Amino acid sequence: MLSDRRHYYDINDLTEKCNEKLADAGFPEVTRRCIEKDLHYLEYDPFFAELERFRVCGKNCVRYVNPSFSIFQKELSDEESNLILEVLNTIGQFDGLAHFEWLDRFKIGLGLKERPKIISFSNNPYLQNSNLLGSLFDNASNQVVVELEYHTFSDPKKRSIIFHPYLLKQYNSRWYIIGAADVDGKILNFALDRIDKVTPMPEVKYSPCEVDLSERFEDIVGVTLYENRAIEHIVFWVGDKSKDYIITKPIHESQKTIKGDADGNLRMKYTQFKNGIFFSIDCIPNYELIRELCSFGKELLVLEPTSVQEDVFSRIQQMYNDYNSLRT
């Protein structure tokens, strides 16, 4: 269409024609904003397409300066081909992105030869509603408001919310959609296996995220953020069997190994610890943190603060009571 010299296309024409082709192929529609971004990307590395914009018949039209230009004319080096193929293979590993069947056609169009994967991600083949991943990806990418029908872990009753999707995040083999409630802009997250239905609502104006979502997860483990809780300085001891695992796979990015005088002071205070290592983290306590601390059993003991120690103890005490009832 950008090479066509018989017709004049503006951004609305381009969007309409693209959506006709996508509908014929069974793909979801794209927005005008998406087409505008694509035109912008065409003008930069690696395509460097020369576009001319002009007004004719009352329309602001766009086309290639050179009608014979094609993004597929550029020869790829072996290094570029291998890198592109690996990126495409990596994207293709995410289950639920049903609309990514075009990847295979794209590989053929670029003349890329298949090669064994050199990056592999773990995934959960039994994750419920993983088919919603593609739909949520499309809506977040195209900045489309959606209505989510969902239920909680504790209550099967269905609820609904008008939601502005921003980010898909994976944690502990489960996918979450992070976004804002339409009613008050509050940032929320929903596990995909708790979502029953996703309905696009293009008629509702989309509100882009105005905060850096990556910062939201800096102070927590997992995805659950309690807005009214403060960051705690948490100190814990780890036995020799698990210390190397904790060192190489920190519980939180703030994790530090306590050494020197601070280590000596702790050993004087807690004389029962003759071996092992003391660690500290600074984060907001939440469900995921307590579960992670409990997962090491007797190899990890929380020393400070008392509130976090009590949460861990309560979880272990309940587990003990449950097991005890099974054995009596």
C-alpha positions, -999 to +999 in steps of 0.1 A: +000+000+000+029+024+007+042+016-028+008+021-045+008+050-069-028+045-081-044+052-047-038+077-019-039+063+016-041+082+049-037+066+083-074+057+085-072+039+052-041+020+062-057+009+095-089-002+077-071-022+050-048-038+075-077-049+096-095-064+066-065-085+059-061-095+095-097-104+098-094-127+067-065-144+084-083-148+117-062-123+136-074-095+160-076-059+148-049-033+153-055+003+163-047+035+144-020+042+170-004+009+163-002+017+125+013+051+133+040+035+155+048+010+127+052+038+102+075+056+127+096+025+132+100+020+094+119+052+092+147+041+116+172+013+120+172-014+105+147-004+077+155+033+071+125+037+048+120+071+032+084+082+037+067+112+022+036+128+038+014+150+017-022+163+015-045+154-013-083+152-017-086+166+019-066+137+033-031+136+050-015+107+030+017+088+033+037+065+010+072+054+002+093+080-017+107+051-037+077+029-048+100-001-053+113+000-017+108-032+004+119-040+039+128-075+026+154-062+002+181-058+028+205-087+030+210-101+065+244-113+077+247-147+093+251-131+127+219-110+122+200-140+109+210-161+139+201-134+163+167-127+147+159-164+146+168-169+182+146-139+192+116-154+172+122-188+188+123-172+222+090-154+217+074-185+204+080-204+236+053-185+255+023-207+256-010-189+250+002-164+224-020-180+198-017-150+175+020-156+171+015-181+143+028-154+120+063-161+134+067-192+112+056-172+081+080-144+091+109-169+093+101-182+058+097-146+045+132-137+058+147-170+045+159-180+080+171-215+084+159-234+115+184-242+142+183-258+177+171-235+205+198-222+227+175-204+252+147-223+269+123-210+295+104-230+320+066-229+317+036-245+332+017-266+306-012-271+331-017-234+338-054-227+335-066-200+310-031-197+294-051-191+262-059-156+276-023-146+274-025-138+237-056-117+241-042-098+270-009-093+252-028-078+222-049-055+243-020-042+264+001-038+232-026-019+214-037+000+245-072-012+246-094-011+277-109-045+287-136-058+309-123-087+331-146-113+345-128-130+373-131-149+406-108-150+436-090-181+451-114-181+481-146-172+463-159-188+431-184-160+426-177-142+394-170-104+394-162-079+368-140-048+364-132-023+337-094-025+334-065-008+316-039-035+310-002-025+312+021-054+319+022-092+317+044-106+344+054-142+352+061-153+387+065-188+401+052-204+368+020-183+369+012-153+346-003-121+360-017-090+342-009-057+359-030-027+352-053+001+365-089+000+375-110+023+353-130+036+383-101+051+404-068+043+386-056+020+413-029-004+402-041-040+405-029-075+394-049-106+384-036-141+380-046-155+346-060-186+361-085-164+381-097-147+349-128-162+333-133-138+303-117-108+286-138-085+266-122-056+247-138-022+251-123+001+224-150+027+230-135+034+265-106+059+264-073+042+274-052+058+302-015+050+297+005+041+328+022+071+343+045+053+367+074+030+363+059-004+370+093-020+374+098+002+405+066-013+420+082-047+422+116-035+436+104-037+473+085-070+472+089-107+464+064-118+438+035-095+427+014-087+459+020-052+470+002-039+502+001-002+498-001+005+535+029-016+546+064-002+551+097-018+541+111-040+568+147-049+576+146-087+578+174-108+593+175-145+589+199-174+595+206-201+569+222-235+576+252-249+558+231-271+535+212-242+520+236-212+523+251-216+488+217-219+473+206-187+490+238-169+480+234-178+443+196-173+442+188-145+465+153-143+481+152-106+472+175-083+452+184-063+484+198-095+500+232-090+518+254-115+536+261-102+571+298-103+579+324-089+603+313-073+636+276-075+627+280-113+623+298-115+656+271-096+674+244-119+660+263-150+671+267-135+706+230-128+707+219-161+692+244-185+707+227-216+692+241-208+658+277-221+656+276-225+618+256-212+588+254-177+576+233-146+585+215-127+558+194-095+556+168-082+531+149-050+529+114-055+515+077-052+522+064-084+538+037-101+517+022-136+511+049-146+486+077-136+510+064-157+539+058-187+516+094-184+503+109-181+538+089-212+550+100-232+519+134-239+534+121-255+565+145-258+594+174-246+572+161-210+574+151-192+606+138-156+607+154-137+636+141-101+630+116-084+630+092-102+654+062-095+631+077-115+602+090-142+625+054-145+639+040-148+604+064-176+596+058-193+629+020-191+624+022-207+590+045-235+603+023-240+634-008-244+613+010-269+591+021-288+622-015-289+635-028-301+602-003-329+599-008-338+635-045-342+629-038-366+601-015-388+622-039-392+652 
